[in-house]
Amino acid sequence: MAVIRINAVGDTPVVHARPGPLEEEIARLGPLEGPVIVMIHGYSYKPGLPAHCPHRHILSLDPHHMPWLAPSWPRQLGFGMGRGDEGLAVAFGWNSRGSLAAAQARAIDAGRALARLVEVLHRQAPACPIHLIGHSLGSEVVLRALKDLPVGAVQRVISLSGASYQSLATSALTTPAGRAVEFFNITSRENDTFDFLFETLTRRPNRNDRAISKGISAPNAVTLQIDCLETLEQLSRMGHPLGLPERRVCHRSTYLRPGALRLYRQLMRHPEQMPLARIQSSVPTAPEPRWSRLLRLRPQPGAVPIWQRIELG
């Protein structure tokens, strides 16, 4: 089984569209070989809601493009190829619809559900590395989960345009599980508008808090700004070229950019080939200032207006 679908119902993980205890579903998988990669979507999804179900969209092996373009995360991360060692993809759904503040509040319970799921997976396959990848508010879910996990339960975390605050990330990365993970904070100045809205429409843990796109100060974390030319040059030298940024504003560029999901696949499937320390020493230590991309890209005669180049979702 290449992909299993699990949802958070409150703070409890349940099998999507199938009755029965979670432990029995996981036990039926039998012995696993390869990594376990848990994928967590971001804002505006709800499992079972036809037009917004993540299991029909980015978390599916064969996604429906509804209402926007959906690359298959599982396929891009190396699943569904029929290889015996490809491991297990876990599509984790939760209700992230409604207001941004309401979805952020539900992320707390979703994080507890994710932690319980990871504990079951870890007991079933203790020799298999478990990695987490989340987009937008999915990063908030991951950071909440780290607080409830035992040390060593998760190896690597990849946060894509994370809608979460620096203080929460710092706190999560000082827990027993958090100190043991390697945290990749993938950002882009294309996401500045959404970071600004996140900070405006949600409650900050403290007055001066900022979204994690501003960077994370932790010895086991690195911030990769994938519209920074120096960062792109360093990644290319490591054998992982990414496409150049094409939009000024885009919330999904961290997984839509050509080569991005291939990079994350390598980070999770072959961590020994991309050590965290090597990446930390190669890329800029701090991201560029907010709005720098918008200010740098001055309109040229005949250029498409910015409001026609904004990618939502």
Buried (B, 14 or more C-beta within 10 A) or exposed (E): EBBBBBBBBEBEBBBBEEEEEBEEBBEEBEEBEBBBBBBBBBBBBBBBEEEBBBBBBBBBBEBEEEEEEBBBBBBBBBBBEEEEEBBBBBBBBBBBBBEBEEBBEBBEBBBBBBBBBBBBBBEBBEEBBBBBBBBBBBBBBBBBBBBBBBEBBBBBBBBBBBBBBBBBBBBBBEBEBBBBBBBBBBBBBBBBBBBBBBBEEBEBEEEEBBBBBBBBEBEBBBBBBBBBEEBBEBBEEBEBBBEEBBBBBBBBBBBBBEBBBBBBBBBBBEBEEBEBEEBBEBBBEEBBEBEBBBEEBEEEEEEEEEEEBBBEB
